[in-house]
Amino acid sequence: MGAPMLDALRAAGLPARGYDVVPSEQDHVTDDIAVFSEDLDTLITVVRDIDQTDAVLFGDQNFTAIPSLRRIIICSTLSPRYVIGLRERVASHITLIDAPMSGAQIAAEQARLSFMLGGDSDDLETAQPLFNAMGKYFHHMGGYGAGMQAKVLNNLLAASNTAMTRLVLDWADQAGLEEGKLLNLIHTSSGQNWLASGFNDIEFARDGFAADNTIGILVKDVASALDAAPIGADKSLPELIQSAVRNLKPRA
């Protein structure tokens, strides 16, 4: 997701550059921390999980220590509890915005991501040109942390849609129904959902579970939702969905 988001920022004329631990052939992406850190004002993090976020902010990269840094925008999907806890770990002069996004790689490539935003209204207004470059839909959910809370709830639905859509398609195979015809039906009927409607465009729609792929990210996202579940909440259905996604096999 990060690469097309960076491309969108640059296409909008913004002076953006990227950092990746993996060397890149692109001139505007570096694996040199010193080069990336030079005059760094705004850091947009688009990494996989909490461990990688900690590495970016405090660990191997430690970008929060860069004197010029004034704003961090968190676009990864993480536990809301973790995100809110960052406020105590990051220096007070650095603005924090949580801005997880939705739409999969195809939406990032077409600069039409949906952003769920959490933060001070003035901070979000100042950052809006960045979001305009990368996205099409913007939802200010409340104060810092609210965007992430909304995102994990959204992804809980996405995970359930993924698990059930794949089960329905498997059962349809056994019944002799043609996949394309069924997907067209679902798109215009009561079973409509994002995965089914975009099945031929979403890059992970046919994947089986692997710890390092996007299906694996869904399992992580359900865990993030569970971490922020209300006290005393019944977690049995989300846990069942998590198990179903973890057991998905590749679909031809």
HUCOR-V771905 format. One record per pair of residues at least 12 apart in sequence whose ideal C-beta (glycine too) atoms are under 10 Angstrom apart, sorted by the first residue. I is the first residue (numbers start at 1). J is the second residue. D is the distance in whole Angstrom. If there is no record, write none. Layout:
BEGIN
i->I j->J d->D
i->I j->J d->D
END
This chain:
BEGIN
i->1 j->46 d->6
i->1 j->47 d->10
i->1 j->48 d->10
i->1 j->75 d->8
i->1 j->76 d->9
i->1 j->101 d->7
i->1 j->103 d->9
i->1 j->104 d->8
i->1 j->105 d->6
i->1 j->107 d->9
i->1 j->108 d->5
i->1 j->109 d->9
i->1 j->113 d->8
i->1 j->134 d->10
i->1 j->214 d->10
i->2 j->18 d->7
i->2 j->19 d->9
i->2 j->20 d->8
i->2 j->29 d->9
i->2 j->44 d->8
i->2 j->45 d->9
i->2 j->46 d->4
i->2 j->47 d->8
i->2 j->75 d->8
i->2 j->76 d->9
i->2 j->108 d->8
i->3 j->18 d->7
i->3 j->20 d->8
i->3 j->24 d->9
i->3 j->26 d->8
i->3 j->29 d->8
i->3 j->46 d->9
i->3 j->105 d->9
i->3 j->108 d->8
i->3 j->109 d->9
i->4 j->105 d->7
i->4 j->106 d->9
i->4 j->107 d->9
i->4 j->108 d->4
i->4 j->109 d->4
i->4 j->110 d->8
i->4 j->111 d->8
i->4 j->113 d->9
i->4 j->134 d->9
i->5 j->18 d->9
i->5 j->44 d->7
i->5 j->46 d->6
i->5 j->75 d->7
i->5 j->101 d->8
i->5 j->108 d->5
i->5 j->109 d->9
i->5 j->111 d->8
i->5 j->113 d->7
i->5 j->130 d->10
i->5 j->133 d->9
i->5 j->134 d->5
i->5 j->135 d->9
i->6 j->18 d->5
i->6 j->19 d->10
i->6 j->20 d->10
i->6 j->26 d->9
i->6 j->28 d->7
i->6 j->29 d->7
i->6 j->44 d->8
i->6 j->46 d->8
i->6 j->108 d->10
i->6 j->134 d->9
i->7 j->26 d->9
i->7 j->28 d->9
i->7 j->108 d->9
i->7 j->109 d->8
i->7 j->111 d->9
i->7 j->133 d->10
i->7 j->134 d->9
i->8 j->108 d->7
i->8 j->109 d->8
i->8 j->110 d->9
i->8 j->111 d->4
i->8 j->112 d->10
i->8 j->113 d->9
i->8 j->130 d->10
i->8 j->132 d->10
i->8 j->133 d->5
i->8 j->134 d->5
i->8 j->135 d->8
i->9 j->28 d->10
i->9 j->44 d->8
i->9 j->111 d->9
i->9 j->129 d->10
i->9 j->130 d->7
i->9 j->133 d->5
i->9 j->134 d->6
i->10 j->28 d->7
i->10 j->133 d->9
i->11 j->111 d->7
i->11 j->133 d->7
i->11 j->134 d->10
i->12 j->111 d->8
i->12 j->129 d->8
i->12 j->130 d->9
i->12 j->132 d->7
i->12 j->133 d->4
i->12 j->134 d->8
i->13 j->129 d->10
i->13 j->133 d->9
i->14 j->42 d->10
i->14 j->129 d->7
i->14 j->130 d->7
i->14 j->133 d->6
i->14 j->134 d->10
i->15 j->28 d->10
i->15 j->39 d->9
i->15 j->41 d->10
i->16 j->28 d->7
i->16 j->42 d->9
i->16 j->44 d->8
i->16 j->130 d->9
i->16 j->133 d->9
i->17 j->29 d->7
i->17 j->30 d->7
i->17 j->35 d->8
i->17 j->36 d->7
i->17 j->38 d->9
i->17 j->40 d->9
i->18 j->30 d->7
i->18 j->31 d->10
i->18 j->36 d->8
i->18 j->44 d->9
i->18 j->46 d->9
i->19 j->31 d->7
i->19 j->32 d->8
i->19 j->33 d->7
i->19 j->35 d->8
i->19 j->36 d->4
i->19 j->37 d->8
i->19 j->40 d->9
i->19 j->43 d->9
i->19 j->45 d->10
i->19 j->56 d->8
i->19 j->61 d->7
i->19 j->63 d->8
i->20 j->36 d->9
i->20 j->47 d->10
i->21 j->33 d->10
i->21 j->47 d->9
i->21 j->52 d->9
i->21 j->55 d->8
i->21 j->56 d->10
i->21 j->60 d->8
i->21 j->61 d->8
i->33 j->60 d->8
i->33 j->61 d->6
i->33 j->62 d->8
i->33 j->63 d->8
i->33 j->66 d->9
i->36 j->61 d->8
i->36 j->63 d->8
i->36 j->66 d->9
i->37 j->61 d->9
i->37 j->62 d->9
i->37 j->63 d->7
i->37 j->65 d->9
i->37 j->66 d->5
i->37 j->67 d->9
i->37 j->68 d->8
i->37 j->69 d->8
i->38 j->66 d->9
i->38 j->68 d->8
i->39 j->66 d->9
i->39 j->67 d->10
i->39 j->68 d->5
i->39 j->69 d->10
i->40 j->63 d->7
i->40 j->66 d->5
i->40 j->67 d->9
i->40 j->68 d->5
i->40 j->69 d->5
i->40 j->70 d->9
i->40 j->71 d->10
i->41 j->66 d->9
i->41 j->68 d->6
i->41 j->69 d->7
i->41 j->70 d->5
i->41 j->71 d->7
i->42 j->68 d->10
i->42 j->69 d->8
i->42 j->70 d->7
i->42 j->71 d->4
i->42 j->72 d->8
i->42 j->73 d->7
i->42 j->94 d->10
i->42 j->95 d->9
i->42 j->97 d->10
i->42 j->126 d->10
i->42 j->127 d->8
i->42 j->130 d->7
i->43 j->56 d->8
i->43 j->57 d->8
i->43 j->61 d->10
i->43 j->63 d->5
i->43 j->64 d->8
i->43 j->66 d->8
i->43 j->69 d->6
i->43 j->70 d->9
i->43 j->71 d->7
i->43 j->72 d->5
i->43 j->73 d->7
i->43 j->74 d->9
i->43 j->94 d->9
i->44 j->71 d->9
i->44 j->72 d->8
i->44 j->73 d->5
i->44 j->74 d->8
i->44 j->75 d->6
i->44 j->76 d->10
i->44 j->97 d->9
i->44 j->99 d->8
i->44 j->127 d->10
i->44 j->130 d->7
i->44 j->134 d->9
i->45 j->57 d->7
i->45 j->61 d->10
i->45 j->63 d->9
i->45 j->72 d->7
i->45 j->73 d->7
i->45 j->74 d->5
i->45 j->75 d->6
i->45 j->76 d->6
i->45 j->78 d->9
i->45 j->99 d->10
i->46 j->73 d->9
i->46 j->74 d->9
i->46 j->75 d->5
i->46 j->76 d->6
i->46 j->100 d->10
i->46 j->101 d->9
i->46 j->108 d->9
i->47 j->61 d->10
i->47 j->74 d->9
i->47 j->75 d->9
i->47 j->76 d->5
i->47 j->78 d->9
i->48 j->76 d->7
i->48 j->77 d->9
i->48 j->78 d->10
i->48 j->212 d->9
i->48 j->216 d->9
i->48 j->217 d->7
i->48 j->220 d->8
i->49 j->76 d->7
i->49 j->77 d->9
i->49 j->78 d->7
i->49 j->79 d->10
i->49 j->82 d->10
i->49 j->216 d->10
i->49 j->217 d->8
i->49 j->220 d->6
i->49 j->221 d->10
i->49 j->223 d->10
i->49 j->224 d->9
i->50 j->76 d->9
i->50 j->78 d->6
i->50 j->79 d->7
i->50 j->82 d->5
i->50 j->83 d->9
i->50 j->220 d->9
i->50 j->224 d->9
i->50 j->227 d->10
i->52 j->76 d->8
i->52 j->78 d->10
i->53 j->74 d->7
i->53 j->76 d->6
i->53 j->78 d->6
i->53 j->82 d->8
i->53 j->83 d->9
i->53 j->86 d->8
i->54 j->82 d->9
i->54 j->86 d->10
i->54 j->89 d->9
i->56 j->72 d->9
i->56 j->74 d->10
i->56 j->76 d->9
i->57 j->72 d->7
i->57 j->74 d->9
i->57 j->86 d->7
i->57 j->89 d->8
i->57 j->90 d->7
i->57 j->94 d->10
i->58 j->86 d->9
i->58 j->89 d->7
i->58 j->90 d->9
i->64 j->86 d->9
i->64 j->89 d->8
i->64 j->90 d->6
i->64 j->91 d->7
i->64 j->94 d->7
i->65 j->91 d->9
i->66 j->94 d->10
i->69 j->90 d->9
i->69 j->91 d->9
i->69 j->93 d->9
i->69 j->94 d->6
i->69 j->95 d->10
i->70 j->93 d->7
i->70 j->94 d->6
i->70 j->95 d->7
i->71 j->94 d->7
i->71 j->95 d->4
i->71 j->96 d->8
i->71 j->97 d->7
i->71 j->119 d->10
i->71 j->123 d->8
i->71 j->126 d->8
i->71 j->127 d->7
i->71 j->130 d->9
i->72 j->86 d->8
i->72 j->90 d->7
i->72 j->94 d->6
i->72 j->95 d->7
i->72 j->96 d->5
i->72 j->97 d->7
i->72 j->98 d->9
i->73 j->95 d->9
i->73 j->96 d->8
i->73 j->97 d->5
i->73 j->98 d->8
i->73 j->99 d->5
i->73 j->115 d->10
i->73 j->117 d->9
i->73 j->119 d->9
i->73 j->123 d->10
i->73 j->124 d->10
i->73 j->127 d->6
i->73 j->130 d->7
i->73 j->131 d->9
i->74 j->86 d->8
i->74 j->96 d->7
i->74 j->97 d->7
i->74 j->98 d->5
i->74 j->99 d->7
i->74 j->100 d->7
i->74 j->118 d->9
i->74 j->119 d->10
i->74 j->144 d->10
i->74 j->145 d->10
i->74 j->147 d->9
i->74 j->148 d->7
i->75 j->97 d->9
i->75 j->98 d->8
i->75 j->99 d->5
i->75 j->100 d->6
i->75 j->101 d->6
i->75 j->113 d->9
i->75 j->115 d->8
i->75 j->131 d->10
i->75 j->134 d->9
i->75 j->147 d->10
i->75 j->151 d->10
i->76 j->98 d->9
i->76 j->99 d->10
i->76 j->100 d->7
i->76 j->101 d->9
i->76 j->148 d->9
i->76 j->151 d->10
i->76 j->217 d->10
i->76 j->220 d->10
i->76 j->224 d->10
i->77 j->98 d->10
i->77 j->100 d->5
i->77 j->101 d->9
i->77 j->102 d->9
i->77 j->116 d->10
i->77 j->148 d->7
i->77 j->151 d->5
i->77 j->152 d->7
i->77 j->154 d->9
i->77 j->155 d->6
i->77 j->217 d->7
i->77 j->218 d->10
i->77 j->220 d->8
i->77 j->221 d->5
i->77 j->224 d->6
i->77 j->225 d->10
i->78 j->98 d->8
i->78 j->100 d->8
i->78 j->148 d->6
i->78 j->151 d->9
i->78 j->152 d->8
i->78 j->220 d->9
i->78 j->221 d->9
i->78 j->224 d->6
i->78 j->227 d->9
i->79 j->148 d->8
i->79 j->149 d->10
i->79 j->152 d->7
i->79 j->220 d->9
i->79 j->221 d->10
i->79 j->223 d->8
i->79 j->224 d->4
i->79 j->225 d->8
i->79 j->226 d->9
i->79 j->227 d->4
i->79 j->228 d->6
i->80 j->98 d->8
i->80 j->100 d->10
i->80 j->118 d->9
i->80 j->145 d->6
i->80 j->146 d->8
i->80 j->147 d->9
i->80 j->148 d->4
i->80 j->149 d->4
i->80 j->150 d->9
i->80 j->151 d->8
i->80 j->152 d->6
i->80 j->153 d->9
i->80 j->224 d->7
i->80 j->225 d->9
i->80 j->227 d->8
i->80 j->228 d->4
i->81 j->145 d->9
i->81 j->148 d->9
i->81 j->149 d->9
i->81 j->224 d->9
i->81 j->227 d->6
i->81 j->228 d->6
i->82 j->145 d->10
i->82 j->148 d->9
i->82 j->224 d->8
i->82 j->227 d->8
i->82 j->228 d->9
i->83 j->96 d->8
i->83 j->98 d->5
i->83 j->100 d->9
i->83 j->118 d->8
i->83 j->144 d->8
i->83 j->145 d->5
i->83 j->146 d->10
i->83 j->147 d->9
i->83 j->148 d->5
i->83 j->149 d->9
i->83 j->151 d->10
i->83 j->152 d->10
i->83 j->224 d->9
i->83 j->228 d->9
i->84 j->96 d->10
i->84 j->98 d->9
i->84 j->118 d->9
i->84 j->143 d->10
i->84 j->144 d->7
i->84 j->145 d->4
i->84 j->146 d->10
i->84 j->148 d->8
i->84 j->149 d->9
i->84 j->228 d->9
i->85 j->145 d->9
i->86 j->98 d->9
i->86 j->144 d->9
i->86 j->145 d->9
i->87 j->144 d->7
i->87 j->145 d->8
i->95 j->119 d->8
i->95 j->120 d->8
i->95 j->122 d->10
i->95 j->123 d->5
i->95 j->124 d->10
i->95 j->126 d->8
i->95 j->127 d->8
i->95 j->144 d->9
i->96 j->118 d->9
i->96 j->119 d->7
i->96 j->120 d->9
i->96 j->123 d->8
i->96 j->144 d->6
i->96 j->145 d->9
i->97 j->115 d->10
i->97 j->117 d->7
i->97 j->118 d->7
i->97 j->119 d->4
i->97 j->120 d->8
i->97 j->123 d->6
i->97 j->124 d->7
i->97 j->126 d->9
i->97 j->127 d->6
i->97 j->130 d->10
i->97 j->131 d->10
i->97 j->144 d->7
i->97 j->147 d->8
i->98 j->115 d->10
i->98 j->116 d->8
i->98 j->117 d->7
i->98 j->118 d->4
i->98 j->119 d->7
i->98 j->141 d->9
i->98 j->143 d->10
i->98 j->144 d->6
i->98 j->145 d->6
i->98 j->146 d->8
i->98 j->147 d->4
i->98 j->148 d->5
i->98 j->149 d->9
i->98 j->150 d->9
i->98 j->151 d->8
i->99 j->113 d->10
i->99 j->115 d->5
i->99 j->116 d->7
i->99 j->117 d->5
i->99 j->118 d->7
i->99 j->119 d->8
i->99 j->124 d->9
i->99 j->127 d->8
i->99 j->130 d->9
i->99 j->131 d->7
i->99 j->134 d->9
i->99 j->135 d->9
i->99 j->138 d->9
i->99 j->147 d->6
i->99 j->148 d->9
i->99 j->151 d->9
i->100 j->113 d->10
i->100 j->114 d->9
i->100 j->115 d->7
i->100 j->116 d->5
i->100 j->117 d->9
i->100 j->118 d->9
i->100 j->147 d->6
i->100 j->148 d->6
i->100 j->149 d->10
i->100 j->150 d->8
i->100 j->151 d->4
i->100 j->152 d->8
i->100 j->154 d->9
i->100 j->155 d->9
i->100 j->221 d->10
i->100 j->224 d->10
i->101 j->113 d->4
i->101 j->114 d->6
i->101 j->115 d->5
i->101 j->116 d->7
i->101 j->117 d->10
i->101 j->131 d->9
i->101 j->134 d->8
i->101 j->135 d->7
i->101 j->137 d->9
i->101 j->147 d->10
i->101 j->151 d->8
i->102 j->114 d->5
i->102 j->115 d->8
i->102 j->116 d->7
i->102 j->135 d->9
i->102 j->137 d->9
i->102 j->139 d->10
i->102 j->150 d->10
i->102 j->151 d->7
i->102 j->154 d->6
i->102 j->155 d->8
i->102 j->158 d->8
i->102 j->194 d->9
i->103 j->115 d->9
i->103 j->135 d->8
i->103 j->136 d->8
i->103 j->137 d->8
i->103 j->194 d->9
i->103 j->198 d->9
i->103 j->202 d->9
i->104 j->158 d->10
i->104 j->194 d->9
i->104 j->195 d->9
i->104 j->198 d->7
i->104 j->201 d->8
i->104 j->202 d->5
i->104 j->203 d->6
i->104 j->204 d->7
i->104 j->205 d->9
i->104 j->214 d->8
i->105 j->201 d->9
i->105 j->202 d->8
i->105 j->203 d->5
i->105 j->204 d->8
i->105 j->214 d->8
i->106 j->198 d->7
i->106 j->201 d->5
i->106 j->202 d->7
i->106 j->203 d->7
i->107 j->134 d->9
i->107 j->135 d->8
i->107 j->136 d->8
i->107 j->137 d->9
i->107 j->198 d->9
i->107 j->201 d->9
i->107 j->202 d->9
i->108 j->134 d->7
i->108 j->135 d->9
i->109 j->203 d->10
i->110 j->136 d->9
i->110 j->201 d->10
i->111 j->132 d->9
i->111 j->133 d->7
i->111 j->134 d->6
i->111 j->135 d->7
i->111 j->136 d->7
i->112 j->134 d->9
i->112 j->135 d->7
i->112 j->136 d->4
i->112 j->137 d->8
i->113 j->131 d->8
i->113 j->134 d->6
i->113 j->135 d->4
i->113 j->136 d->7
i->113 j->137 d->8
i->113 j->138 d->9
i->114 j->135 d->6
i->114 j->136 d->7
i->114 j->137 d->4
i->114 j->138 d->8
i->114 j->139 d->7
i->114 j->151 d->10
i->114 j->154 d->9
i->115 j->128 d->10
i->115 j->130 d->10
i->115 j->131 d->5
i->115 j->132 d->10
i->115 j->134 d->8
i->115 j->135 d->5
i->115 j->136 d->9
i->115 j->137 d->7
i->115 j->138 d->5
i->115 j->139 d->7
i->115 j->140 d->9
i->115 j->141 d->10
i->115 j->147 d->8
i->115 j->151 d->9
i->116 j->137 d->9
i->116 j->138 d->9
i->116 j->139 d->5
i->116 j->140 d->9
i->116 j->141 d->6
i->116 j->146 d->8
i->116 j->147 d->4
i->116 j->148 d->8
i->116 j->149 d->9
i->116 j->150 d->4
i->116 j->151 d->5
i->116 j->152 d->10
i->116 j->153 d->9
i->116 j->154 d->7
i->117 j->131 d->7
i->117 j->135 d->10
i->117 j->138 d->6
i->117 j->139 d->6
i->117 j->140 d->5
i->117 j->141 d->6
i->117 j->142 d->9
i->117 j->144 d->10
i->117 j->146 d->8
i->117 j->147 d->5
i->117 j->148 d->10
i->117 j->150 d->9
i->117 j->151 d->10
i->118 j->139 d->10
i->118 j->140 d->8
i->118 j->141 d->6
i->118 j->142 d->6
i->118 j->143 d->6
i->118 j->144 d->5
i->118 j->145 d->5
i->118 j->146 d->4
i->118 j->147 d->3
i->118 j->148 d->6
i->118 j->149 d->8
i->118 j->150 d->8
i->118 j->151 d->9
i->119 j->140 d->8
i->119 j->141 d->9
i->119 j->142 d->9
i->119 j->143 d->7
i->119 j->144 d->5
i->119 j->145 d->9
i->119 j->146 d->8
i->119 j->147 d->7
i->120 j->143 d->7
i->120 j->144 d->7
i->121 j->140 d->7
i->121 j->142 d->10
i->121 j->143 d->9
i->123 j->144 d->9
i->124 j->138 d->9
i->124 j->140 d->6
i->124 j->144 d->10
i->124 j->147 d->9
i->125 j->140 d->10
i->128 j->140 d->10
i->139 j->151 d->10
i->139 j->154 d->10
i->145 j->228 d->9
i->148 j->224 d->8
i->148 j->228 d->8
i->149 j->224 d->10
i->149 j->225 d->9
i->149 j->228 d->6
i->151 j->221 d->8
i->151 j->224 d->8
i->151 j->225 d->9
i->152 j->221 d->6
i->152 j->222 d->8
i->152 j->223 d->9
i->152 j->224 d->5
i->152 j->225 d->4
i->152 j->226 d->9
i->152 j->227 d->8
i->152 j->228 d->6
i->152 j->229 d->10
i->153 j->224 d->10
i->153 j->225 d->6
i->153 j->228 d->9
i->154 j->194 d->10
i->154 j->221 d->9
i->154 j->225 d->9
i->155 j->217 d->9
i->155 j->218 d->7
i->155 j->220 d->9
i->155 j->221 d->4
i->155 j->222 d->7
i->155 j->224 d->8
i->155 j->225 d->7
i->156 j->218 d->9
i->156 j->221 d->7
i->156 j->222 d->6
i->156 j->224 d->9
i->156 j->225 d->5
i->156 j->226 d->9
i->156 j->229 d->10
i->156 j->237 d->9
i->156 j->238 d->6
i->156 j->241 d->7
i->156 j->242 d->9
i->157 j->193 d->8
i->157 j->194 d->9
i->157 j->225 d->10
i->157 j->241 d->9
i->158 j->193 d->8
i->158 j->194 d->7
i->158 j->195 d->7
i->158 j->218 d->7
i->158 j->221 d->8
i->158 j->222 d->9
i->158 j->245 d->10
i->159 j->195 d->10
i->159 j->215 d->9
i->159 j->217 d->10
i->159 j->218 d->5
i->159 j->219 d->8
i->159 j->220 d->10
i->159 j->221 d->7
i->159 j->222 d->5
i->159 j->225 d->9
i->159 j->238 d->8
i->159 j->241 d->5
i->159 j->242 d->7
i->159 j->244 d->8
i->159 j->245 d->5
i->160 j->193 d->9
i->160 j->195 d->10
i->160 j->218 d->10
i->160 j->222 d->9
i->160 j->237 d->8
i->160 j->238 d->8
i->160 j->240 d->9
i->160 j->241 d->5
i->160 j->242 d->10
i->160 j->244 d->8
i->160 j->245 d->9
i->161 j->191 d->10
i->161 j->192 d->10
i->161 j->193 d->4
i->161 j->194 d->6
i->161 j->195 d->5
i->161 j->196 d->7
i->161 j->197 d->10
i->161 j->241 d->10
i->162 j->193 d->9
i->162 j->194 d->9
i->162 j->195 d->5
i->162 j->196 d->10
i->162 j->202 d->9
i->162 j->204 d->9
i->162 j->205 d->8
i->162 j->207 d->10
i->162 j->214 d->10
i->162 j->215 d->8
i->162 j->218 d->6
i->162 j->241 d->9
i->162 j->244 d->9
i->162 j->245 d->6
i->162 j->248 d->8
i->163 j->195 d->9
i->163 j->215 d->10
i->163 j->218 d->9
i->163 j->222 d->10
i->163 j->240 d->9
i->163 j->241 d->5
i->163 j->242 d->9
i->163 j->243 d->9
i->163 j->244 d->4
i->163 j->245 d->5
i->163 j->246 d->9
i->163 j->247 d->9
i->163 j->248 d->7
i->164 j->191 d->9
i->164 j->193 d->8
i->164 j->195 d->9
i->164 j->196 d->9
i->164 j->241 d->9
i->164 j->244 d->8
i->165 j->183 d->9
i->165 j->186 d->8
i->165 j->191 d->8
i->165 j->193 d->6
i->165 j->194 d->9
i->165 j->195 d->5
i->165 j->196 d->5
i->165 j->197 d->10
i->165 j->199 d->8
i->165 j->205 d->8
i->166 j->195 d->8
i->166 j->196 d->10
i->166 j->199 d->10
i->166 j->205 d->8
i->166 j->206 d->9
i->166 j->207 d->10
i->166 j->208 d->9
i->166 j->215 d->10
i->166 j->244 d->8
i->166 j->245 d->9
i->166 j->248 d->6
i->166 j->249 d->9
i->166 j->251 d->7
i->167 j->244 d->7
i->167 j->248 d->9
i->168 j->182 d->8
i->168 j->183 d->10
i->168 j->186 d->8
i->168 j->191 d->7
i->168 j->196 d->8
i->169 j->182 d->7
i->169 j->183 d->8
i->169 j->186 d->9
i->169 j->196 d->8
i->169 j->199 d->8
i->169 j->205 d->10
i->169 j->206 d->9
i->169 j->251 d->7
i->170 j->248 d->10
i->170 j->249 d->9
i->170 j->251 d->8
i->172 j->186 d->10
i->173 j->251 d->9
i->173 j->252 d->9
i->179 j->199 d->8
i->179 j->200 d->10
i->179 j->251 d->9
i->179 j->252 d->10
i->180 j->199 d->9
i->180 j->200 d->8
i->182 j->196 d->9
i->182 j->199 d->10
i->183 j->195 d->10
i->183 j->196 d->6
i->183 j->197 d->8
i->183 j->198 d->10
i->183 j->199 d->5
i->183 j->200 d->8
i->184 j->196 d->10
i->184 j->197 d->10
i->186 j->199 d->9
i->187 j->199 d->9
i->199 j->251 d->10
i->202 j->214 d->9
i->204 j->216 d->9
i->204 j->217 d->8
i->204 j->218 d->8
i->204 j->248 d->10
i->205 j->251 d->8
i->206 j->248 d->10
i->206 j->250 d->6
i->206 j->251 d->4
i->206 j->252 d->7
i->207 j->248 d->7
i->207 j->249 d->9
i->207 j->250 d->6
i->207 j->251 d->8
i->208 j->247 d->9
i->208 j->248 d->5
i->208 j->249 d->4
i->208 j->250 d->4
i->208 j->251 d->8
i->209 j->244 d->10
i->209 j->245 d->6
i->209 j->246 d->5
i->209 j->247 d->7
i->209 j->248 d->5
i->209 j->249 d->8
i->209 j->250 d->9
i->210 j->248 d->10
i->210 j->250 d->9
i->211 j->246 d->10
i->215 j->245 d->6
i->215 j->246 d->8
i->215 j->248 d->6
i->215 j->250 d->9
i->216 j->245 d->9
i->216 j->246 d->8
i->217 j->245 d->10
i->218 j->241 d->9
i->218 j->242 d->8
i->218 j->245 d->5
i->218 j->246 d->9
i->218 j->248 d->9
i->219 j->241 d->9
i->219 j->242 d->6
i->219 j->243 d->9
i->219 j->244 d->10
i->219 j->245 d->6
i->219 j->246 d->5
i->219 j->248 d->10
i->220 j->242 d->9
i->221 j->242 d->9
i->221 j->245 d->10
i->222 j->235 d->10
i->222 j->238 d->6
i->222 j->239 d->8
i->222 j->241 d->6
i->222 j->242 d->4
i->222 j->243 d->9
i->222 j->245 d->7
i->222 j->246 d->9
i->223 j->238 d->9
i->223 j->239 d->10
i->223 j->242 d->7
i->225 j->238 d->6
i->225 j->241 d->10
i->225 j->242 d->9
i->226 j->238 d->6
i->226 j->239 d->7
i->226 j->242 d->8
END
